[in-house]
Amino acid sequence: MPHITVNSDEPGIRGLLRYRPETGRPISELTEVLLRGPSTLTRGERELIAAYVSALNQCRYCSASHAASAAAQLPEGMPLVEQVRADVASAPVSAKLKALLAIAAAVQQSGLSVTAGQVAEARAAEATDLEIHDTVLIAAAFCMMNRYVDGLAAIAPDDPAVYTAGARRLIQHGYLPPGFSSQPKPRSRHGSA
């Protein structure tokens, strides 16, 4: 049961973003740029980073939704996502992606946990500065979003089909839903509209 009334039946962060669109829109815009904007990392790889960090944070909703989105955009699908979440070291991904996932895992612990050695390893595996930057920002942003979702006890459905449908919707429409207004809604004394 969510800690607040969000006046939306949308699960996870989607209901929270609609609850307060003046903060929801910038979060959605950042997510759109990080996970779908121009990059030398594929959309599937960036979704995989988000899913991995969310799994490390034990955020059920974000982990499941971004795992479904990564799986839908990676040729190896959900088996690869599950391998990465279980053991990155033995997962069949490139050395560059393994190095970037190691940086993401360090960020998940603390920004100060990222070492010069990890960055050097990523560079040795041909990661660009922009890819390193975006990996750190994806990991940091998802730590915030995971805590946002879990801190308000947002709805996290058990049915995997919900996440698969959400992944299809994200792939088709992106992270900025049509008609997403950034105009604040009037609030009652208790914060609900």
Buried (B, 14 or more C-beta within 10 A) or exposed (E): EBEBEBEBEBBBBBBBBBBBBEBBBEBBBBBBBBBBBEBEBBBBBBBBBBBBBBBBBEBBBBBBBBBBBBBBBBEBEBEBBBBBBEEBEEBEBEEBBBBBBBBBBBBBEEEEEBEEEBBEBBBEBEBBEEBBEBBBBBBBBBBEBBEBBBEBEBBBBEEEEBBBEBBEEBBEEBBBBEEBEEEEEEEEEEEEB
